[in-house]
Amino acid sequence: MSTSVDAATAVAPRPRGGIGQSVSDSLVVAKRNLIRMTRIPEMIIFGMIQPVMFVVLFSYVFGGSMQIGQSTSPGIYREFLMAGIFAQTVTFATAGAGAGIADDMHKGLIDRFRSLPMARGAVLTGRTLADLVQTALTVVVLVVVALLVGWRAHEGVVKALGAFALLLLLGYAFSWIGALIGLSVRTPEAATSGGLIWLFPVTFISTAFVDSSKLASWLQPIAEWNPFSATVQACRELFGNPGASQSDAWPMEHPVIASLLWSLLIIVVFRTLAVRKYRSATA
């Protein structure tokens, strides 16, 4: 008997803790969510259709009526537009993240995770990482569509990759807002609605689709200090696309730094709030 016990003890994995366990558990949960996404392909397909529709509609419906600088050329507007569409795409994924977490809560899956020896924050981190992968795939498809309608990046591959990195960082930051919403409501439907309500003013009161100087005077400072606007301006700068803001607001003068700082701040604040909500909701 003692020999059997000693053998079982010898092969049993040592308990882990701290950052190592949190990272490992997060990756396991992320893998679980990615596998689930592949088994429900319509989630990915529908997620790709919406941004493609935005590109086509804004490019060909509004393209000839928008003035960028002194030009109303549809081609110039398409290049101006795409940074905003990219940013809108990564942030609209927030609603899906919130709905997914709310669905797991509603089905009692979170209670099953609680019974496992895993880091508490890993469930949320894994979910947001999986959503980030899905968002990255959507952006790849969107880039292909953008190239087909005439968009180009003029500052080289390195700066273009830097712009996409800022976009994905913003999307990851906003997914933590979605996670908090998903933990705060009772149904996935409520999470979807709650995730979209605040996104529309954030994305449209910005420099994504028009220059801030075209907005009402009281809206201009809101748009210029909007984290979404900072990322859009940073992408235009890194892509070499037209539409650089003439505003003297600090985020518009230093959009790359502002975008990075905004995204990191959102991650720190909303990850803390989401993990705290998760612990209280599952306590």
C-alpha positions in Angstrom: 0.0 0.0 0.0 2.7 2.4 0.9 4.5 1.7 -2.3 1.4 2.5 -4.3 1.0 5.8 -2.5 4.6 6.7 -3.0 4.4 6.0 -6.7 1.2 8.1 -7.1 2.9 10.9 -5.2 6.0 10.7 -7.4 4.0 11.0 -10.7 1.6 13.7 -9.5 2.4 17.1 -10.9 3.7 19.7 -8.5 1.2 22.4 -7.7 1.9 25.6 -9.6 1.1 29.1 -8.7 1.5 32.7 -9.6 2.1 34.1 -13.1 3.1 30.7 -14.6 -0.1 29.0 -13.7 -2.2 32.0 -14.7 -0.6 32.1 -18.2 -0.9 28.3 -18.6 -4.6 28.3 -17.5 -5.4 31.3 -19.7 -3.9 29.5 -22.8 -6.0 26.4 -22.0 -9.2 28.4 -21.8 -8.3 30.3 -25.0 -7.7 27.0 -26.8 -11.1 25.8 -25.6 -12.8 28.9 -27.0 -11.0 28.7 -30.3 -12.1 25.1 -30.8 -15.6 26.1 -30.0 -15.5 28.9 -32.6 -14.3 26.4 -35.3 -17.3 24.2 -34.5 -19.7 27.2 -35.0 -18.3 28.7 -38.2 -21.3 30.9 -38.7 -20.0 33.0 -35.8 -16.8 33.8 -37.7 -18.6 34.2 -41.1 -21.1 36.7 -39.8 -18.4 38.5 -37.9 -16.6 39.1 -41.2 -19.6 40.1 -43.3 -20.5 43.2 -41.3 -17.1 45.1 -41.7 -17.0 44.2 -45.4 -20.5 45.7 -45.8 -19.3 48.9 -44.0 -16.3 49.2 -46.4 -18.5 48.8 -49.5 -21.3 51.1 -48.3 -19.1 53.9 -47.0 -16.8 53.7 -50.0 -19.4 53.8 -52.7 -22.4 55.4 -51.1 -20.6 58.3 -49.2 -17.3 58.3 -51.1 -18.2 61.1 -53.6 -19.8 63.4 -51.1 -17.1 63.6 -48.4 -14.5 66.3 -48.5 -11.0 65.4 -47.2 -8.8 68.5 -47.2 -9.8 70.3 -50.4 -10.7 67.1 -52.3 -13.9 65.2 -52.7 -12.2 62.3 -54.6 -13.8 58.9 -53.7 -10.3 57.4 -53.8 -8.9 59.8 -51.2 -11.9 59.2 -49.0 -11.4 55.4 -49.2 -7.9 55.8 -47.9 -9.1 58.2 -45.2 -11.9 55.8 -44.3 -10.1 52.5 -43.9 -8.3 53.4 -40.6 -11.7 54.1 -39.1 -13.3 50.9 -40.5 -10.3 48.8 -39.1 -10.7 50.4 -35.7 -14.5 50.0 -35.8 -14.1 46.3 -36.6 -11.8 45.5 -33.7 -14.0 47.4 -31.2 -17.3 46.0 -32.4 -16.0 42.5 -31.5 -16.5 43.7 -27.9 -20.2 42.9 -28.1 -19.4 39.3 -29.0 -17.0 38.9 -26.1 -19.6 40.1 -23.7 -22.3 37.9 -25.1 -20.0 34.8 -24.9 -19.1 35.4 -21.3 -22.8 36.0 -20.4 -23.7 32.8 -22.2 -21.1 30.8 -20.2 -22.5 32.3 -17.0 -26.1 31.6 -18.0 -25.3 27.9 -18.8 -23.4 27.4 -15.6 -20.1 26.7 -17.3 -18.3 29.2 -15.1 -19.3 27.1 -12.0 -17.6 24.1 -13.6 -14.4 26.1 -14.1 -14.6 27.1 -10.4 -14.3 23.5 -9.4 -11.0 23.2 -11.2 -7.6 24.2 -9.6 -7.1 27.1 -11.9 -6.3 30.8 -11.7 -9.5 32.8 -11.3 -8.6 35.4 -13.9 -7.7 32.8 -16.5 -11.3 32.3 -17.6 -11.7 35.9 -18.6 -8.1 36.2 -20.0 -8.5 33.1 -22.1 -11.8 34.3 -23.5 -10.4 37.7 -24.4 -7.4 36.1 -26.1 -9.6 33.8 -28.2 -11.7 36.8 -29.2 -8.4 38.6 -30.2 -7.5 35.7 -32.5 -10.9 35.9 -34.2 -10.6 39.6 -34.5 -7.2 39.3 -36.2 -8.7 36.9 -38.7 -11.4 39.4 -39.5 -8.9 42.1 -40.0 -6.9 40.0 -42.5 -10.1 39.5 -44.5 -10.8 43.2 -44.3 -7.4 44.1 -45.5 -8.0 42.1 -48.6 -11.3 43.8 -49.3 -9.7 47.2 -48.6 -7.0 46.5 -51.2 -9.6 45.6 -53.7 -11.5 48.9 -53.3 -8.3 50.9 -53.7 -6.8 51.4 -50.2 -3.0 51.3 -49.8 -0.5 51.7 -47.0 2.3 54.0 -48.2 4.8 54.0 -45.3 6.2 50.5 -45.7 5.5 47.1 -44.1 7.0 47.8 -40.7 4.8 50.9 -40.0 1.8 49.1 -41.4 2.4 46.2 -39.0 2.7 48.7 -36.2 -0.6 50.2 -37.1 -2.3 46.8 -37.0 -0.7 46.0 -33.7 -2.2 49.2 -32.2 -5.6 48.2 -33.7 -5.5 44.7 -32.1 -4.3 46.2 -28.8 -7.3 48.6 -28.8 -9.6 45.6 -29.7 -8.1 43.6 -26.8 -8.6 46.6 -24.4 -12.2 47.0 -25.4 -12.9 43.3 -25.0 -12.3 43.7 -21.3 -15.1 46.3 -21.3 -17.2 43.6 -23.0 -16.2 41.1 -20.4 -17.3 43.4 -17.6 -20.7 43.9 -19.3 -21.1 40.2 -19.9 -20.6 39.5 -16.2 -23.0 42.3 -15.2 -26.1 41.2 -17.1 -28.3 38.1 -16.9 -28.6 37.0 -20.5 -26.4 36.9 -23.7 -29.0 39.1 -25.5 -28.7 41.8 -22.9 -24.9 41.6 -23.1 -25.1 42.1 -26.9 -27.4 45.1 -26.6 -25.3 46.6 -23.8 -22.1 46.0 -25.7 -23.4 47.9 -28.8 -25.2 50.8 -27.1 -22.0 52.6 -25.9 -20.0 51.6 -29.0 -22.0 53.6 -31.5 -21.3 57.0 -29.9 -17.6 56.1 -29.2 -17.0 55.2 -32.9 -19.1 57.9 -34.5 -18.2 60.8 -32.2 -14.6 60.5 -33.4 -12.3 61.2 -36.4 -13.1 57.8 -38.0 -15.4 58.9 -40.7 -15.1 62.7 -40.8 -12.5 65.2 -39.6 -13.2 66.6 -36.2 -13.4 70.1 -37.6 -16.6 69.1 -39.3 -18.3 68.3 -36.0 -20.2 70.7 -33.8 -17.9 72.8 -31.7 -18.9 71.1 -28.4 -18.3 67.6 -29.9 -14.9 68.4 -31.2 -12.9 68.0 -27.9 -14.9 64.8 -27.1 -13.9 63.4 -30.5 -10.2 64.5 -30.2 -9.8 63.0 -26.7 -11.6 59.8 -27.7 -9.3 56.7 -27.4 -10.9 55.5 -30.6 -9.9 58.6 -32.4 -6.3 58.4 -31.2 -5.9 54.9 -32.7 -7.6 56.0 -35.9 -5.2 58.9 -36.3 -2.2 56.8 -35.4 -3.1 54.3 -38.1 -3.5 57.0 -40.7 -0.1 58.3 -39.7 1.5 54.9 -39.9 -0.3 53.9 -43.1 0.5 57.2 -44.7 -3.2 57.8 -45.5 -4.7 61.3 -45.9 -6.7 62.9 -43.2 -4.1 64.0 -40.6 -6.0 66.1 -38.0 -5.2 69.9 -37.8 -6.3 69.9 -34.1 -3.8 71.0 -31.5 -5.2 68.5 -28.9 -2.4 66.4 -27.5 -3.8 63.0 -28.6 -4.1 64.3 -32.2 -0.6 65.7 -32.2 0.9 62.4 -30.7 -1.6 59.8 -31.8 0.7 56.7 -31.6 1.7 57.4 -28.0 -1.9 58.4 -27.1 -3.3 55.2 -28.6 -0.8 53.1 -26.7 -1.4 54.8 -23.4 -5.2 54.8 -23.8 -5.3 51.0 -24.6 -3.0 50.1 -21.7 -5.0 52.2 -19.3 -8.3 50.6 -20.4 -6.8 47.1 -20.0 -5.5 47.9 -16.5 -8.8 49.5 -15.3 -11.3 47.1 -16.9 -9.4 43.9 -16.4 -9.2 44.7 -12.7 -13.0 45.5 -12.5 -13.9 42.4 -14.6 -11.8 40.0 -12.5 -13.3 41.5 -9.3 -16.8 41.2 -10.8 -16.1 37.6 -11.8 -15.0 36.7 -8.3 -18.0 38.2 -6.7 -20.4 36.8 -9.3 -19.1 33.3 -8.8 -18.4 33.4 -5.0 
